[in-house]
């Protein structure tokens, strides 16, 4: 009886994923057409662009589900070559409205033409890292992205001012479902999946991901805050 119920649930999940992909494809096509027809100076062009990027991101999330459920089929497709800088830039555009609501300003320093061969779910990596920074940053503090390219590859450093992460929690920060004690106090909006998924995507694409939390600088509502740094290291591909 249990096996039959599980089989029905699996089939419903497959049908749901199929429907979501189909509907998202329609959304992408229509928003892309709207982008082409809108004048660049249109007051709604920014919202249309955000809608397009969000639909692309949903497609990437669906690809991540495919990777979990059926990796052999997912990996039978071809990887694509993308410019790393553009993916981080796209993520900031998707999160622009949310950041503005919290008085956060995202800044870029440096640049890079470095590319990476990746699968569609790679698009989630910059988004998840910046979404995490946006969610936990103290209001009105900046979030900075620094791109440092060298002979060996590229380092992307995301710096924000968030709940302090003590040394005892560093090894657990990438665990599925884990949230630091100070992060829980600072925000109820979270399930401990963001950094876990980011690490999974980074590992899959052989990108080194690390975090660092400096000593606390201030305390707000009983929560210590400090400079928080996420570092992505991309090795130059031959």
C-alpha positions, 0 to 999 in steps of 0.5 A, spaced: 500 500 500 505 504 501 509 502 495 503 504 491 502 511 494 509 512 493 508 511 486 502 515 485 506 521 488 512 520 484 508 520 478 504 526 480 511 530 481 513 528 474 507 531 471 507 537 476 514 538 473 512 537 466 507 542 467 511 548 470 516 547 465 511 548 460 508 554 463 515 557 465 517 556 457 511 560 455 512 566 460 519 566 458 517 567 450 512 572 452 517 576 456 522 576 451 517 578 446 515 584 451 523 586 452 524 586 444 518 591 443 519 595 449 523 602 448 529 601 452 527 608 456 520 605 458 519 605 465 517 598 466 523 595 462 526 594 468 520 590 471 520 586 465 527 584 465 527 582 472 521 578 470 525 574 464 531 573 469 526 570 474 523 565 469 530 563 467 532 562 474 526 558 475 528 554 469 535 553 473 531 551 479 527 545 475 534 543 472 537 542 479 531 538 481 532 534 475 539 533 477 537 530 484 531 526 481 535 523 475 542 525 474 544 520 468 538 523 464 540 530 466 548 530 465 546 527 458 545 534 455 551 539 453 554 544 458 554 551 455 560 556 456 558 562 460 561 569 462 561 568 470 561 576 471 554 576 467 551 571 471 553 575 478 550 581 474 544 578 473 543 575 480 543 583 482 538 585 477 533 579 480 534 581 487 534 589 486 527 590 488 528 586 494 535 590 496 532 596 495 526 595 500 531 593 505 535 599 503 541 595 501 546 597 495 550 592 491 556 595 488 561 591 483 569 592 483 573 589 478 571 585 472 572 579 468 571 576 461 573 569 464 568 563 462 566 557 465 563 550 462 556 549 466 549 546 466 543 550 467 543 550 474 549 554 475 545 560 474 543 559 481 549 559 485 550 567 484 543 568 486 543 563 492 549 567 495 547 574 494 540 572 496 543 570 502 547 576 503 540 580 502 536 576 507 541 577 513 545 584 511 543 589 516 539 594 513 542 600 510 549 596 509 552 595 502 553 588 499 560 589 495 562 584 489 569 584 488 572 580 482 579 579 482 582 575 475 589 572 475 593 567 471 590 561 475 583 563 475 578 568 478 576 570 485 569 573 486 568 576 493 561 577 496 562 582 503 556 584 507 554 585 514 550 580 517 549 575 523 556 573 526 558 566 525 562 563 531 568 558 529 564 553 532 559 553 526 563 554 520 563 546 519 556 546 519 554 552 515 553 548 508 549 542 512 542 541 509 537 545 513 542 548 518 542 555 520 546 558 525 544 561 532 545 568 530 541 567 523 535 564 526 535 570 531 536 575 526 531 572 521 525 567 521 525 567 513 530 561 512 530 554 511 537 552 511 537 550 504 541 556 501 548 555 502 547 548 502 545 548 495 550 553 493 555 549 495 552 543 492 552 547 485 559 549 486 562 542 488 559 540 482 562 545 477 569 544 481 568 551 484 571 552 491 566 556 496 568 558 503 565 563 508 569 567 513 566 571 519 570 577 522 569 579 530 563 582 532 562 589 531 555 591 533 549 588 536 542 589 534 536 586 538 541 581 542 544 579 535 551 580 534 553 583 527 560 582 523 563 583 516 561 576 513 565 574 506 563 569 501 569 567 496 568 563 490 574 561 487 574 559 479 580 555 476 581 557 469 579 552 464 584 549 459 
